[in-house]
Every structure is written in structure tokens, then in C-alpha cells.
Amino acid sequence: MLYEHVQFRLIDYIGDIALVDFEYKGALIKAPLPGLDDPEGDSVPSGLPPVIDAHVHLFPDWLFEPIWQWFDTFGWPVRYQMGAEEIIEFLTAHGIKKIVGLHYAHKPGVAGKLNSFMAGLCRRYPQLVGTATVYPGEEGAVKLLTDAFESGLSAVKLHSHVQCFDMDSHGMHAVYAVCQKDKKPLIMHVGREPKSPAYPCDPYELCGVEKVERVIRDYSSLKVCVPHLGADEFAEFRELLEKYDNLWLDTTMVLCDYLPGIEVPPLDTFRQDRIMFGTDFPNIPFAWDRELKTLIGFNLSDDYLEAILYKNAAVLFSI
């Protein structure tokens, strides 16, 4: 799974996350993508239906800080470096009605702490829909998720690019089974992009539409959401939506004309009842409302806009 064509050089450690420099296809990658200085609004644009942001990252400070440093080095400058409570309060003050809080365990042994942190946030903020996480294959993974569901968490979030899991592994089948049994949605970043040689594994080997199809076919009552409209296999995931009723996609970051090489088919060609709005807040390099403004510019029907901004997420997460 490792990149054989990349040479890594250790720079330092931030906590237990390694910072590396690397050569990729013979060219030294020295800089992240640029941040944008686009203006931000004070609130959700007028005339919109209620808005659920279905893709907001919430971590404790001890994990947020190394994540942001990773982004600064290998991704883009994070514009909103806020703590978890500040994030919830910021989005609420700007008119977001509900927030789906996501996180992921970057190694075995931390999921329990992260799930407890998220459950505590949910108790303090009723506008928050909290997700659980686990490191696939770690000891006691099923109990970790069961305990998280009992604490009030409403779904599970995994990130293949960070956690490097094989979707057909024994550990992942255990996750599918417990989510299906307890009727909890599973949000998996298992699209191939955005790919970075700074990841410890190759997303093109681990991810893809064919692998996702096997999961949603074999676990027919498991509800799965793939973020970023399945980047970069947009057309293929659009077709998959037509075949299966247990698949959702979110729009996070792929509509905003920022990521290079992204060509999304017209949004109104996707299945209307399976697309959700999400932002990746706070780990974004542009204004918090950039994607909302983009959606308005697409001139979608009122029914479709209401479905994307509220109804579809409300159905998936039982809001």
C-alpha cells in the first residue's frame, strides 16, 4: 500500500504525528495550496431553507493542532483555527441550524477518548449531531462503537486516507455489522481524492467506487455516506446512487472551484434525495459560506436546494 515512488524524510514529530518532507515523481513538494482571501458573510444568505452542515470536524485541541500543522505543510492554510466549542458557537451564530460533528482515530487506542469528547459536546450543544469513530481492526472495536452509541452518538466516521483500512478487511466487516445492527449511518472517506503522497498509504489502492459498491450491496440495510461526492469518481458515484437506496454523498469542498483537477458533473444530474451539504469546517482555506454561495449560483430548484441543505441529512441522521 505504501508509495514506492516517494522518498520520505522525517522532519519532526507533532505529538505522535510524523511530519515529513518528500520527493514525488522526482520533484520536491515544498508548499501547500494557497489560502483564499474571499469575503465571508455574517450569516446564512437570506431566502434559504434551514441549513444542516453535515461535514464539520470536531477534535480536542491536542489533536486539532497537529492536524492543522499537517494541513499547513501538505494541504492548505486552515483559515478557521478554532477549538471545538468555538466552532459550534461560530456556525450557530452564523445561522447553521444543525451541525454533524465528525472525527477519526489516527491510531489504535484513541477512539474511546475521542468518542467521550464528542458525547460531552453533544450534551452541551443540542444543535450538534455527534459521530463516533474507531480505528478499524483495533482490539475491542465493536465494544467501542456500542459504548459510543449508548452515549448518544448517532453515526460513525472513518477516513481511509488517514487510517489506511482495506474496505474488505475483517476489521471493516465488524464495523459494517455493528452499524447495520444498531441502525447507525457510516460516513467513510473512501473516494480516491484528494490524494497526497504525505499519506502513509495510497488511496487509489484502498478506495474507489467498485469497493464501495460491494459494501452497500452486501450490507443492504447499512446506510453509507461518501464525502466529497466520491471525488474523483463523480460520474461513477452518481450512477451508484441510482442503483442503491442506502448510499448518500456530501458536497464538501468539491463545488467551490478550489481543488485542482476537480470536474464535477452538473449537480442537478445527481439523485435529488441523496446529496447533502457539507463544508469541512474549520479545516478550509476559504470563507465559511463559500459553498452556500456556490449552491445559490447553480439556480437549483427550491425543492432540490431544500433537500441538499436540510431534508436529506435530516433523514440520514434522524434529525
N, C-alpha and C positions, 0 to 999 in steps of 0.2 A: 504493500500500500504506500510505502514511502516514495518520495520523489527521487528517482535515481539520477535525474539530470539536474539536481540542485545541490550546490555545496553550501552548507550552513557554517557560520562562525558564531560561536557564543559570545554575546556582548556582556550580558549581566542577567541577574535574576531579579524579578519584582515579586516579592513573596516567593511562591513556588511556581511562578510562570516564567519560562525562559524567554529572554529577548535575544534574537539572533539577527545577524546580517547574513545575506545570502547572495549567491550568483545564480541567475536563472537564464538558461539558454545563452550563457556567456556574457550577459550584461548585468552589471551591478545595479540593483534597485535601491536607490538612495532616499527616495522621497515618497510620501503618501499622495493621494489625490488632493486637490486643493479644496479648502473650505469656500463657501459662498457667503457673500455679504448681502443676501437678498433681504428685503424688509419683511418684518413679521407683523401680523395683526394683533390687536388686543383681545380679540375673541373670535369664535367661530363665525364665519361670514353669515350675514343675515339671510333669511329665507330658506335655510337648510333645515332638514328634519333633525331630530335628536341624533347625536353622534356618539358611537362607541368606537374607541381606538382599540382594536383587537391585537395590537402588537407593541407593547410598551415594556421595556426592560427594567426590572427592579432587582437590585443586588444590595447587599450590605456594603458599606464603604470600603471594607478591607478587600473586597473583590472588584468593586467598581473601579478603583484607582488603577490597578494593573490592567484591567480591560481597556481603560481609556489610553493608557500608555502604549498598549499594543496597537490600538487604532492610530494613535499619533505616528507610530513608526511604520505600520504596514497598511493602514487603511485610509483614513482621512481625519482631520482635526474634529473632535467632538465638540459641537457648539454649546451644548447644554450640560455642563458637568455639575449635576445636582445630586444630592442624596435622595434616597427612595421617597421619603415623606415629602420633600420639596417637589419632586416630580409629580406626585399625585395632586398636591395642592396647586401647582402651576397649571396643570392640564384642566383641573376642575375650575379654577378661576377664569380660565380662558374659554369655558363653555363646553368642554367634553363631559358628557353625561355619565358614561361608564368607561372603565379602563380595564383591559385584560392584562394582568401583570405576568410577564414571562421571565424565566431564568433557566440556567442549566448548570449542571455539575461538571466541572472541568477535569475531575479526577475522582476515584473512589473515596468514600468516607466523608464527603462534604454535603451530600444531598440532604441528610437529616437536618443539618443546621440551616441550610437554605430554605427548606420547607417550613421549618419553625418560624424563620424570619418572615416568610410570606404570609403564613397564617396569622401572625401577630399584626401585620399590616392590614389584613382583611378585617380583623376585629376592630381596628381603629377607624377604618375608612370603608363605609358601606358601599361607596361607588366603585370599589375595587373588586374585580373577579380574579382571584389568585389561582395560579397553576402550581403544580408540584413538579419536581424533577428527580432524576435518578441517573446514576452512571450505569449504562446497560451492562449487565453481566456481573456487577459487584455483588458481594455477599449480602443476602438479606434484602435484595432489591424489591421483591414483591411486598414484603412487610413494610418497607419504607413508603411505598406508594399507598398501601392500605391505610397506614397510620396517617398519611397526608390527607387522604380523602376523609377520614374520620375527623380530622381537624378543620374541615370545611373547604379544602382546596378543590377546585372544580374541573381540572383538566391536568394534562401532563405536557411538558415542553422538553424536547430533545433537540440537539444540534449536531448533526453528523460531522460537519467540518471540524468541530472542536473535539467531540467525543470519539470520533473515528470508529463508529459502530457499523457492523455489517447488518443490513436490514433482515437478513435471513439467519442470523445467529441465534443460538439458544437463549441468550440474554434478552434479545429483542422479542422473541416469541413469548417470553414470560411477561414482558411489558404489554404486548398486544392483548394477551389473555386477560390480565388483570383489568386493563382499561375496558375491554369488552364486557367482562363480567360485571364491573361496577358502573358501566354506562358513563364513562368519562372520556371526553374527546382527547385525542392525541395530536399535538402540534409538533411536527417534525420538519426541521430544516433539512430537507433531503433533495432539494434541487441542486444542480451541479455548480451553480454560480451564486454569489461572487467567489471565484476561486483565487486563492493566494498561495504561493509557494511557502509562505510563512506558516501555513497549517502543517501539522505533523503527518498528514495523510492526504491522498489525492481524492478530492470529491468526485472526480469523473469515474473512479473505480468503485466508489461506495454508493453513489447516488444515481438517480435517473428515473424516468417515468416507468420503465418496464419493471423495475424493482418495486416501486410504489404500487403498481397495478397488482402484483402478486399479493401484497399485503391486504389491500382493500377487497380483493376477490376472495381470499381465503378467510378473512375475518369480516364477513359481510355486514355485521351489526356494529362494527367498530367505526366510529366517526373520526376521520383523519383530516387535518388541515395542513397543507403545504404552503409555507410563506413565500412571498416574493413572486406570486403567480407561477411558481415552479421554475424560476429562472435557471437555465436559459431555454428550456424546452417548452416555450409558451404554447405553441400550437398543439403539441402533443398532450400537454395537461388540459388544454381546452377540450380536446377530443375525449380525454378520460372523464371529464365532468359529465359528458353526455351519456356515458356508459354506466356510471355508478352513482348511486344516490348517497353514498357515505363518504364522499370527498368534498372538501372545501378548499379554496385558495384565498390568500390575502394579497393585497396590493402593495405591500410595504416596499418603498424606495424605488420601485421599477417604473413608475409613471412620471417621474419628476425630471426627466432629461438630465440626469446626473451621472449615472454609472455608464462607463464607455461600453460600446458594443451591444447595448440593450435595444432590441426592436420588438416591442410588444404589439401583437395584433390589436385591432380596434376593440376597446373594452366592451362595447355593446354586442360583440360577437360571442362573448362568454356567457355561460348559463347564468341567468339573472339571479337565481336563488342560491348561488353557491360562492359568490365573491364578497369578500369583506374588506373594509377599510382598515389599514394599519400604517404605522409611521416609523417604527424602530426607535422612537423617542426613548431616552435622550441621546442615543448614540448616532446622531445625524449631523451632517456638515452644513445644513441649510436651515431655513426658518421652519418652525414647528408646524405651520399651517400651509406649507408649500404644496403638499399633496391634496389638501382640501381645495385649494385654489385651482390645481390642475384638474381635479374632478369636475368642478364647476365649468371649466373651459371645454370639457368634452360634450357639453349640451346633451347629457343623458336625459331620458325621460324622468319625470318626478318619481314614478314607481321604482325605477331601477336605482335611482340615487338613494331613495329611502331604504331599499333593500341592502345596498352596499354599505351605507353609513350606519344602519341600525338593525334592521329586521333579521338579516342573515346571521349576524353574530348573536343576536338575542335568541334565535332558535338553537344555534350550536351550543351555546353556553347556558341555556335555560335561564336567561335573564328575565 
